[in-house]
Amino acid sequence: MALYDPKIAHAGSTDGYWLAQGTVAGTVLQSQADPTQVGCAIATLHWSRVVPTGLREDLCACSFAIAKQSSSDRHVPAITDLATLEPFLVTFVGAMAPLQSSQYTWQDITWHFRVASALRDGPAVRRTAETTPGAASGARMPDQDSMTITLATPSRKHWGRVYYPGIAATYNDTTYGRITNAACATAANAADALASSCQTAGFSLGVWSKIGLAFLDVYGVHVDNVWDIQRRRRAKQRSFISTHGN
């Protein structure tokens, strides 16, 4: 990851909030009087998963926040910039594919914009179809089990987390029920490369704060070996049940 003084670009209306937050040394608080100039793009990645015949499941998803750099400002990229960013995400998913079950298939990238002047997201601004399957054969973990990629920012209370889906059972340490060290290293390297690619191209991978109306640069990437649970990915339909009594 490129080393630089991390920035928190925020709307001027939240000056007091950010001045009261603890931050790492060297952090630049960039206040912007015009809230339309503070924002980012949210790239949501969707995957389908194989299920028993006759059943269906919702797509599972995870998201990344990416802002355009302009001096110290962090603002919404142009729609034309998204085509520049998508190859970085393709490379990231490709690096993660050896960890992901072949029963999962990447379906698309859907983009939304977030800006400090708006109360909620608008409609999607771009959707790019993808067809990349996971490359790990063999058993898969329960759908709600996730590897967590933690995106550290200059403010400890505003870190982000990406719950990556479909990690294969091959990467479960069956002695202690944890993710293998090698898998953690692979994911950390992939996320670090994503951050560096964005930085080199004039963008910042980061975290959007809805409360603070701010974009926070990523300051570090952490991937530990503890499985996390994303309940919304739990199987919605059963294909078998055994009962006794009523």
KOLFI-393302 format. One record per residue (C-alpha): x, y, z. Coordinates in steps of 0.5 Angstrom, whole numbers, padded with zeros to 4 digits. Last residue first. Layout:
KOLFI-393302
REC X Y Z
REC X Y Z;
...
This chain:
KOLFI-393302
REC X Y Z
REC -0092 -0064 0032;
REC -0088 -0070 0034;
REC -0081 -0072 0031;
REC -0078 -0068 0025;
REC -0073 -0069 0020;
REC -0073 -0063 0015;
REC -0070 -0063 0008;
REC -0069 -0058 0002;
REC -0069 -0052 0007;
REC -0070 -0045 0004;
REC -0067 -0038 0006;
REC -0060 -0041 0007;
REC -0056 -0036 0011;
REC -0053 -0030 0007;
REC -0057 -0024 0011;
REC -0053 -0027 0017;
REC -0046 -0025 0016;
REC -0042 -0029 0021;
REC -0035 -0028 0022;
REC -0029 -0033 0022;
REC -0023 -0032 0026;
REC -0016 -0032 0022;
REC -0015 -0025 0021;
REC -0015 -0020 0015;
REC -0012 -0013 0017;
REC -0011 -0007 0011;
REC -0008 -0001 0013;
REC -0009 0007 0013;
REC -0015 0007 0008;
REC -0017 0014 0007;
REC -0024 0017 0010;
REC -0029 0020 0007;
REC -0034 0024 0011;
REC -0041 0026 0012;
REC -0040 0024 0020;
REC -0046 0020 0021;
REC -0046 0017 0014;
REC -0038 0015 0014;
REC -0035 0013 0008;
REC -0029 0008 0008;
REC -0023 0008 0004;
REC -0020 0006 -0003;
REC -0017 0013 -0006;
REC -0017 0015 -0013;
REC -0011 0018 -0017;
REC -0009 0012 -0021;
REC -0003 0010 -0017;
REC -0008 0011 -0011;
REC -0013 0006 -0014;
REC -0008 0001 -0015;
REC -0005 0001 -0008;
REC -0011 0000 -0005;
REC -0013 -0006 -0009;
REC -0006 -0009 -0008;
REC -0007 -0008 -0001;
REC -0014 -0012 -0001;
REC -0010 -0018 -0005;
REC -0005 -0018 -0001;
REC -0009 -0018 0005;
REC -0013 -0024 0002;
REC -0007 -0028 0000;
REC -0004 -0027 0007;
REC -0011 -0029 0011;
REC -0011 -0036 0006;
REC -0004 -0037 0008;
REC -0006 -0037 0016;
REC -0011 -0042 0015;
REC -0018 -0039 0017;
REC -0020 -0042 0024;
REC -0024 -0048 0027;
REC -0018 -0050 0031;
REC -0016 -0057 0029;
REC -0020 -0056 0022;
REC -0016 -0050 0020;
REC -0021 -0048 0015;
REC -0018 -0046 0008;
REC -0021 -0052 0005;
REC -0028 -0051 0007;
REC -0028 -0046 0001;
REC -0029 -0038 0002;
REC -0036 -0037 -0001;
REC -0037 -0029 0001;
REC -0032 -0024 0003;
REC -0035 -0020 0009;
REC -0032 -0013 0008;
REC -0030 -0009 0014;
REC -0029 -0001 0015;
REC -0026 0003 0021;
REC -0029 0009 0023;
REC -0028 0009 0031;
REC -0021 0008 0030;
REC -0020 0014 0026;
REC -0014 0015 0021;
REC -0017 0009 0017;
REC -0017 0001 0018;
REC -0020 -0003 0012;
REC -0022 -0010 0015;
REC -0022 -0016 0011;
REC -0027 -0021 0014;
REC -0027 -0028 0012;
REC -0035 -0030 0012;
REC -0039 -0036 0014;
REC -0046 -0035 0013;
REC -0046 -0039 0007;
REC -0044 -0045 0011;
REC -0037 -0047 0008;
REC -0036 -0050 0002;
REC -0034 -0057 0000;
REC -0029 -0059 -0006;
REC -0026 -0055 -0011;
REC -0023 -0048 -0010;
REC -0023 -0043 -0017;
REC -0029 -0039 -0015;
REC -0033 -0037 -0021;
REC -0032 -0031 -0025;
REC -0038 -0029 -0030;
REC -0038 -0021 -0029;
REC -0044 -0016 -0031;
REC -0042 -0009 -0031;
REC -0048 -0004 -0028;
REC -0047 0003 -0028;
REC -0051 0009 -0024;
REC -0055 0006 -0019;
REC -0061 0010 -0016;
REC -0059 0015 -0011;
REC -0056 0014 -0005;
REC -0059 0017 0002;
REC -0059 0024 0005;
REC -0056 0028 0000;
REC -0051 0033 0001;
REC -0045 0029 0004;
REC -0045 0025 -0003;
REC -0045 0018 -0004;
REC -0046 0015 -0011;
REC -0048 0008 -0013;
REC -0044 0003 -0017;
REC -0046 -0005 -0019;
REC -0041 -0010 -0020;
REC -0044 -0016 -0023;
REC -0045 -0024 -0023;
REC -0039 -0027 -0019;
REC -0040 -0034 -0019;
REC -0040 -0039 -0012;
REC -0040 -0046 -0013;
REC -0033 -0046 -0015;
REC -0031 -0044 -0007;
REC -0027 -0038 -0006;
REC -0020 -0038 -0004;
REC -0017 -0039 -0011;
REC -0022 -0034 -0013;
REC -0019 -0028 -0008;
REC -0013 -0026 -0013;
REC -0018 -0026 -0019;
REC -0023 -0022 -0015;
REC -0018 -0017 -0014;
REC -0016 -0016 -0021;
REC -0023 -0015 -0023;
REC -0024 -0010 -0018;
REC -0018 -0006 -0021;
REC -0020 -0007 -0028;
REC -0027 -0004 -0025;
REC -0023 0003 -0023;
REC -0022 0006 -0030;
REC -0029 0004 -0033;
REC -0032 0008 -0026;
REC -0028 0014 -0028;
REC -0033 0015 -0034;
REC -0039 0016 -0029;
REC -0034 0022 -0026;
REC -0032 0020 -0019;
REC -0035 0023 -0013;
REC -0031 0027 -0008;
REC -0024 0027 -0004;
REC -0021 0033 -0003;
REC -0014 0034 -0001;
REC -0011 0036 -0008;
REC -0017 0032 -0012;
REC -0017 0025 -0011;
REC -0023 0021 -0013;
REC -0027 0017 -0008;
REC -0027 0009 -0007;
REC -0032 0005 -0003;
REC -0032 -0002 -0003;
REC -0038 -0007 -0002;
REC -0040 -0014 -0001;
REC -0046 -0018 -0004;
REC -0050 -0025 -0004;
REC -0055 -0026 -0009;
REC -0061 -0028 -0006;
REC -0062 -0036 -0006;
REC -0067 -0041 -0010;
REC -0069 -0048 -0009;
REC -0072 -0053 -0014;
REC -0065 -0057 -0015;
REC -0061 -0055 -0009;
REC -0057 -0049 -0009;
REC -0051 -0046 -0013;
REC -0049 -0039 -0011;
REC -0050 -0033 -0014;
REC -0045 -0027 -0013;
REC -0046 -0019 -0013;
REC -0040 -0014 -0012;
REC -0042 -0007 -0010;
REC -0038 -0001 -0012;
REC -0040 0005 -0008;
REC -0037 0011 -0011;
REC -0035 0017 -0006;
REC -0037 0024 -0003;
REC -0035 0031 -0001;
REC -0036 0036 -0006;
REC -0043 0037 -0006;
REC -0042 0039 0001;
REC -0039 0045 0000;
REC -0036 0048 0006;
REC -0031 0043 0005;
REC -0026 0041 0011;
REC -0020 0037 0010;
REC -0018 0034 0017;
REC -0011 0031 0015;
REC -0008 0026 0019;
REC -0001 0026 0021;
REC -0001 0022 0028;
REC -0007 0017 0028;
REC -0014 0020 0030;
REC -0018 0021 0036;
REC -0025 0024 0034;
REC -0027 0031 0037;
REC -0025 0035 0031;
REC -0029 0031 0027;
REC -0035 0032 0030;
REC -0034 0039 0031;
REC -0032 0040 0023;
REC -0039 0036 0021;
REC -0042 0042 0018;
REC -0036 0043 0014;
REC -0037 0037 0010;
REC -0032 0032 0011;
REC -0025 0029 0008;
REC -0021 0025 0012;
REC -0014 0024 0010;
REC -0008 0020 0011;
REC -0001 0022 0010;
REC 0002 0018 0005;
REC 0005 0011 0004;
REC 0003 0007 -0002;
REC 0000 0000 0000;
